[in-house]
Amino acid sequence: MNENSTLRYLGEAYGSVSSNLELIWSALGSDVAIQIYTLTAALVFAGYGVSFVLRSLQDFAGAMRDAFRRA
């Protein structure tokens, strides 16, 4: 291949990749995608909160059990 055909091939490849990436970026930035991100973040936060509360209750129950064993 000579230099001109190589540059043309690279230009075409770049054009096809960039057009595909534009479709992906526009899909990731759509309103539905943002709602999904928000819902996922809310579910993760709620899961963390539930696990924190359960772990705190287990720690409290363990402390109470230890206190009544000593008494």
PyMOL commands that set and color helices and strands:
alter all, ss='L'
color gray80, all
select helices_A, chain A and resi 3-28+31-70
alter helices_A, ss='H'
color red, helices_A
deselect
rebuild
show_as cartoon
